[in-house]
């Protein structure tokens, strides 16, 4: 179990989810979401486990991957498998600007400076590094964005470093401030991160669970704001409320999976949000010094595109081998069902037998997969179910891997 369930899901058709009418509350939630995310960097790190992705996707030298950019971290991890090309697609140009900054760093920096920027999230010489090495390698749009964001990488100030900036970073900073108000809880969490084995880890977590949930989840309005900050739209909040019995139960199940079933010492996702930076021992694979030269050599095989998945496929038709859709189809299913159908049509048109399509959802069933898609794919539960149990993030109820059969 991760959040709701990771039991085997059959390939049968599910009735479409009946979303509630849009009343004042729904309009207010969407307004809040837009106010938080409009014209902002949303994700400063990827919130999907690339180790699980790579086990499911079977990326190799013949692979041409299409994926949602997010923060670009997972694209860099996939690059370690040596694909022919990775196309990173995102409608938010700021997400591609962050990826471009990382690619520029791989091309022009030594590992120590690269890790300072994207491991610790700050660097005292960021301005000179940016001007001399990074800026000349950026596109015009990305250059314009980063010219005004030097503060993100400052090692001083109220919100220090990249990982406390952007809307998800603001959530992480707020959470860290809330936790700091309770010294006993804060020390307990720091101690939990150092647990030497799972039994010790479980005992330490259960001793903190109630207090941690009270502090982080809070009442209904804090929940709405928190979910908006981390990029959860109204459609996904509906899944959380209907399937999981509310946010507290959803988070409780997620935390029990993360903190009692998987070793925390290697979980760089939660180290980052509890500490505000990665450590020399706990970080994504793309930040490891042993991989730096390989990634620097291969980084030009990543191609950012600021557009939708559908528009990318219209402009760049090909027979792609892997698609990584994250959870964006939850939003399409609730808000733009015609666009969802068009996207699936284009994905199938641009696939070949054996193409793998990975998506995640706040729902435990693959309700966003239309009937016409099910007729041409098989669900690879044999791969997705075990990897979902090993997922170090644990914030999705559903992880689905589809394989095109014709």
LINKA-V264935 format. One record per pair of residues at least 12 apart in sequence whose C-alpha atoms are under 7 Angstrom apart, sorted by the first residue. I is the first residue (numbers start at 1). J is the second residue. D is the distance in whole Angstrom. If there is no record, write none. Layout:
# LINKA-V264935
I & J & D
I & J & D
This chain:
# LINKA-V264935
1 & 257 & 7
1 & 389 & 6
2 & 253 & 7
2 & 254 & 6
2 & 257 & 6
2 & 389 & 6
2 & 394 & 5
2 & 397 & 7
3 & 250 & 6
3 & 253 & 5
3 & 254 & 5
3 & 394 & 6
3 & 395 & 6
3 & 396 & 6
3 & 397 & 5
4 & 244 & 6
4 & 364 & 6
4 & 397 & 5
5 & 364 & 6
5 & 397 & 6
6 & 385 & 6
6 & 388 & 7
6 & 398 & 7
8 & 381 & 6
8 & 385 & 7
9 & 365 & 7
11 & 379 & 7
13 & 371 & 7
14 & 367 & 6
16 & 367 & 7
19 & 334 & 7
29 & 234 & 7
30 & 234 & 7
33 & 228 & 5
33 & 233 & 7
36 & 167 & 7
36 & 229 & 7
37 & 167 & 7
40 & 94 & 7
40 & 166 & 6
41 & 94 & 5
41 & 95 & 6
41 & 166 & 5
41 & 167 & 7
42 & 166 & 5
42 & 167 & 5
42 & 168 & 6
42 & 231 & 7
43 & 70 & 6
43 & 71 & 6
43 & 166 & 7
43 & 168 & 6
44 & 71 & 5
44 & 163 & 6
44 & 166 & 6
44 & 168 & 7
44 & 169 & 7
45 & 71 & 5
45 & 73 & 7
46 & 70 & 6
46 & 71 & 5
46 & 73 & 6
46 & 74 & 7
47 & 393 & 7
48 & 393 & 6
49 & 391 & 6
49 & 392 & 6
49 & 393 & 6
50 & 74 & 6
50 & 77 & 7
52 & 387 & 5
52 & 391 & 6
54 & 78 & 7
56 & 383 & 6
56 & 384 & 7
57 & 322 & 7
57 & 356 & 6
59 & 81 & 6
59 & 83 & 6
60 & 81 & 6
60 & 82 & 6
60 & 83 & 5
61 & 82 & 5
61 & 83 & 4
61 & 84 & 6
62 & 83 & 6
62 & 84 & 6
63 & 83 & 5
63 & 84 & 6
63 & 85 & 7
63 & 321 & 6
64 & 83 & 6
64 & 84 & 6
64 & 85 & 5
64 & 86 & 6
64 & 320 & 5
64 & 321 & 5
64 & 322 & 7
65 & 85 & 6
65 & 86 & 5
65 & 87 & 6
65 & 320 & 6
65 & 321 & 6
65 & 322 & 5
65 & 323 & 6
66 & 86 & 6
66 & 87 & 5
66 & 88 & 6
66 & 322 & 6
66 & 323 & 5
66 & 324 & 6
67 & 87 & 6
67 & 88 & 5
67 & 89 & 6
67 & 323 & 6
67 & 324 & 4
67 & 325 & 6
68 & 88 & 6
68 & 89 & 5
68 & 90 & 6
68 & 324 & 6
68 & 325 & 6
68 & 326 & 7
69 & 88 & 5
69 & 89 & 5
69 & 90 & 5
69 & 95 & 7
69 & 96 & 7
70 & 95 & 6
71 & 95 & 6
71 & 98 & 6
71 & 99 & 6
72 & 99 & 5
76 & 286 & 6
77 & 285 & 6
77 & 286 & 5
79 & 295 & 7
80 & 295 & 7
84 & 301 & 7
85 & 301 & 5
85 & 302 & 6
86 & 301 & 6
86 & 302 & 5
86 & 303 & 6
87 & 302 & 6
87 & 303 & 5
87 & 304 & 6
88 & 303 & 6
88 & 304 & 5
88 & 305 & 6
89 & 304 & 6
89 & 305 & 5
89 & 306 & 6
89 & 307 & 6
89 & 308 & 7
89 & 309 & 6
90 & 305 & 7
90 & 306 & 5
90 & 307 & 6
90 & 308 & 6
91 & 306 & 5
91 & 307 & 5
91 & 308 & 6
92 & 306 & 7
93 & 306 & 6
96 & 304 & 6
96 & 306 & 7
97 & 142 & 5
100 & 138 & 6
101 & 134 & 7
101 & 138 & 7
103 & 299 & 6
104 & 134 & 5
104 & 137 & 6
105 & 134 & 6
106 & 295 & 7
106 & 296 & 5
107 & 296 & 5
108 & 133 & 6
111 & 289 & 6
111 & 292 & 7
115 & 287 & 6
117 & 153 & 7
119 & 277 & 6
119 & 278 & 5
119 & 287 & 7
120 & 277 & 5
120 & 278 & 6
121 & 153 & 6
121 & 161 & 5
121 & 162 & 5
121 & 163 & 6
121 & 277 & 6
122 & 153 & 4
122 & 154 & 5
122 & 155 & 5
122 & 161 & 5
122 & 162 & 6
123 & 153 & 6
123 & 154 & 6
123 & 155 & 6
124 & 154 & 6
124 & 155 & 6
126 & 153 & 7
127 & 150 & 7
152 & 165 & 6
163 & 276 & 6
163 & 277 & 7
164 & 276 & 7
167 & 229 & 5
167 & 230 & 7
168 & 229 & 5
168 & 230 & 5
171 & 226 & 7
171 & 229 & 6
171 & 230 & 7
172 & 273 & 6
175 & 216 & 7
176 & 274 & 7
178 & 215 & 7
179 & 215 & 7
185 & 208 & 7
192 & 204 & 6
192 & 205 & 7
193 & 264 & 6
193 & 265 & 6
194 & 265 & 7
198 & 260 & 7
198 & 263 & 6
201 & 259 & 7
201 & 260 & 6
202 & 259 & 7
202 & 260 & 5
205 & 259 & 6
217 & 248 & 6
233 & 331 & 7
235 & 330 & 6
235 & 331 & 6
235 & 334 & 6
236 & 330 & 6
236 & 362 & 6
239 & 362 & 6
239 & 363 & 6
240 & 362 & 7
254 & 394 & 5
254 & 395 & 6
257 & 394 & 7
258 & 392 & 6
258 & 394 & 6
266 & 282 & 6
267 & 392 & 6
268 & 282 & 5
268 & 283 & 5
268 & 284 & 7
269 & 393 & 7
309 & 343 & 7
310 & 343 & 5
310 & 346 & 6
313 & 346 & 6
317 & 350 & 6
318 & 350 & 5
319 & 350 & 5
319 & 351 & 5
319 & 352 & 6
320 & 350 & 6
320 & 351 & 5
320 & 352 & 7
320 & 355 & 7
321 & 351 & 7
321 & 352 & 7
321 & 355 & 5
321 & 356 & 6
322 & 355 & 5
322 & 356 & 5
322 & 357 & 6
323 & 356 & 6
323 & 357 & 5
323 & 358 & 6
324 & 357 & 6
324 & 358 & 5
324 & 359 & 6
325 & 358 & 6
325 & 359 & 5
326 & 359 & 5
326 & 360 & 5
327 & 359 & 6
327 & 360 & 5
327 & 361 & 5
329 & 368 & 6
330 & 361 & 6
330 & 368 & 7
333 & 368 & 6
352 & 404 & 7
353 & 404 & 5
353 & 405 & 5
353 & 406 & 5
354 & 403 & 6
354 & 404 & 5
354 & 405 & 6
355 & 403 & 6
355 & 404 & 5
356 & 401 & 7
356 & 402 & 6
356 & 403 & 5
356 & 404 & 7
357 & 401 & 6
357 & 402 & 5
357 & 403 & 6
358 & 400 & 6
358 & 401 & 5
358 & 402 & 6
359 & 399 & 6
359 & 400 & 5
359 & 401 & 7
360 & 396 & 6
360 & 398 & 6
360 & 399 & 5
360 & 400 & 6
361 & 396 & 6
361 & 397 & 6
361 & 398 & 5
361 & 399 & 7
362 & 396 & 5
362 & 397 & 5
362 & 398 & 6
363 & 397 & 5
363 & 398 & 6
364 & 397 & 5
364 & 398 & 4
365 & 398 & 6
376 & 404 & 6
376 & 405 & 6
376 & 406 & 6
377 & 402 & 6
377 & 403 & 5
377 & 404 & 4
377 & 405 & 5
378 & 402 & 6
378 & 403 & 5
378 & 404 & 7
378 & 405 & 7
379 & 401 & 6
379 & 402 & 5
379 & 403 & 6
380 & 401 & 5
380 & 402 & 6
380 & 403 & 7
384 & 399 & 6
384 & 400 & 6
384 & 401 & 6
